[in-house]
Amino acid sequence: MSRTRLRPSAADDRAQTTIDFVVGISIFLLVVAFVVLFVPGIFDPFDGTSRTQAADRFAATLASDALGDPATPAALNATCTRAFFEQMRTDADATADCGFDATADTVAAALGTDRFAVNVTVFDGGSVAELADPENGGSVELRAGPPVPDNEAVATTRRVVLLDGRTHQLAVRVW
């Protein structure tokens, strides 16, 4: 006596179809894209000194010690401010007795860092401020440091400062 085995039909012996493959690959690519985009930012808070902290520290140093008198924070000394920006522009050592490194040739070096690029600008309203230079008869534009990049994360700190009896904004950008 022979038994007849019942076999399932060919339609039930289904292997991977094209749609299964497309769905699987799509889910895999979405997961890979998520990991690439979001996981690197997870470790940013533990990366040491952040750009924001550095920008804040540099702005405080410039506004109270380097370009002014610690006894009157946020009041910039016109002579020291002029000397700082002239030194950064011409690479000539400053002759004024101020609170910044008179031999530094970059803003980052004057602020004691080699980890960041730093741009310092003093604004008068919406434009870059200028300070009269009585020795040379012209004026000094109050902007120093490399140009701010468009394709990098940049931390900016602004301080309201008093310079020559007028209110200005000191902007420190770090990247």
C-alpha positions in Angstrom: 0.0 0.0 0.0 1.5 3.2 -1.0 0.8 6.5 0.5 0.4 9.5 -1.5 2.3 12.4 -0.3 0.7 15.7 -0.7 3.0 18.3 -1.9 2.3 22.0 -1.6 1.8 23.7 -4.9 4.6 25.6 -6.6 3.0 28.9 -5.5 3.6 28.0 -1.9 7.4 27.4 -2.5 8.0 31.1 -2.7 11.6 32.4 -2.6 12.7 36.0 -2.2 10.9 38.2 -4.7 12.0 41.5 -6.2 9.8 43.5 -3.9 11.2 41.8 -0.8 14.7 42.7 -1.9 13.8 46.3 -2.6 12.1 46.7 0.8 15.0 45.1 2.6 17.6 47.2 0.9 15.6 50.4 1.4 15.3 49.8 5.2 19.0 49.0 5.3 20.0 52.2 3.5 17.7 54.3 5.7 19.4 52.9 8.8 22.9 53.5 7.4 21.9 57.1 6.5 20.6 57.7 10.0 23.8 56.4 11.6 26.0 58.5 9.3 24.0 61.6 9.9 23.2 61.5 13.6 25.6 59.3 15.5 28.7 61.5 15.0 27.0 64.4 16.8 26.3 62.2 19.9 29.9 62.6 21.0 30.3 66.4 20.4 29.5 67.3 24.1 32.4 65.1 25.2 34.9 66.5 22.7 36.8 68.7 25.1 36.5 72.5 24.9 33.6 73.3 22.6 33.7 76.2 20.1 31.0 78.0 22.0 32.9 77.9 25.3 36.1 79.0 23.6 34.3 81.9 21.8 32.8 83.1 25.1 36.1 82.8 26.9 37.9 84.7 24.1 35.3 87.5 24.0 35.5 87.9 27.8 39.3 88.1 27.6 39.3 90.7 24.9 36.5 92.8 26.4 37.9 92.9 29.9 41.7 92.2 29.9 43.3 92.4 26.5 41.7 95.5 25.0 40.6 97.2 28.1 41.2 97.6 31.8 39.9 94.7 34.2 38.7 97.4 36.6 36.2 98.6 33.9 35.1 95.5 32.0 33.5 96.0 28.6 35.1 99.5 28.2 37.8 99.1 25.5 40.9 101.3 25.6 41.1 103.0 22.2 44.9 102.8 22.1 45.0 99.1 22.9 42.2 98.3 20.5 43.9 100.2 17.7 47.3 98.5 18.5 45.7 95.0 18.5 44.0 95.4 15.2 47.0 97.1 13.5 49.2 94.3 14.9 46.9 91.6 13.5 46.8 93.3 10.1 50.5 94.2 9.6 52.2 91.5 11.7 54.2 94.3 13.3 54.7 94.1 17.1 52.5 96.4 19.1 54.2 99.2 21.0 51.3 99.9 23.4 51.4 98.4 26.9 48.3 96.3 26.7 47.0 93.0 28.0 47.6 91.0 24.8 50.7 89.3 23.4 52.5 92.1 21.5 54.5 89.6 19.5 51.6 87.4 18.3 50.9 87.4 14.5 47.4 85.8 14.6 44.3 86.4 16.7 44.5 82.7 17.8 48.1 83.2 19.0 47.2 86.4 20.8 44.5 84.6 22.6 46.7 81.6 23.4 45.1 78.9 21.3 46.2 76.7 18.5 43.1 74.5 18.4 40.8 77.0 16.8 40.7 79.6 14.1 39.4 82.9 15.5 37.9 86.0 13.9 37.4 89.2 15.9 35.3 92.1 14.6 33.9 95.2 16.3 30.6 96.4 14.8 29.2 99.9 14.9 25.6 99.4 14.1 25.5 97.0 11.2 28.9 97.7 9.7 32.5 97.1 10.8 33.7 99.8 13.1 36.7 102.0 12.3 38.9 103.8 14.8 40.8 107.0 13.9 44.6 106.6 13.8 46.1 110.0 14.8 49.6 108.8 14.1 49.1 107.9 10.5 46.2 110.2 9.8 43.8 107.4 8.6 41.7 104.9 10.4 42.0 101.3 11.4 39.2 98.8 10.5 38.4 96.8 13.6 38.4 93.3 12.0 41.1 90.7 12.5 41.6 87.0 11.8 40.9 84.8 8.8 37.6 85.1 7.0 34.7 83.2 8.5 34.0 80.0 6.4 30.6 79.3 4.9 30.9 75.5 5.1 31.9 74.9 8.8 30.2 75.1 12.1 31.1 78.5 13.6 30.4 79.6 17.2 29.8 83.3 17.7 29.8 85.3 20.9 28.9 89.0 20.9 29.6 91.5 23.7 28.4 95.0 24.0 31.4 97.2 24.6 32.1 100.9 25.1 34.8 102.4 22.8 35.5 106.1 22.5 32.3 106.9 24.4 30.1 104.9 22.0 28.4 101.5 22.2 29.7 98.9 19.8 29.4 95.1 19.5 32.5 92.9 19.8 31.9 89.7 17.8 34.2 86.7 18.3 33.8 83.8 15.9 35.5 80.5 16.5 35.7 77.4 14.2 
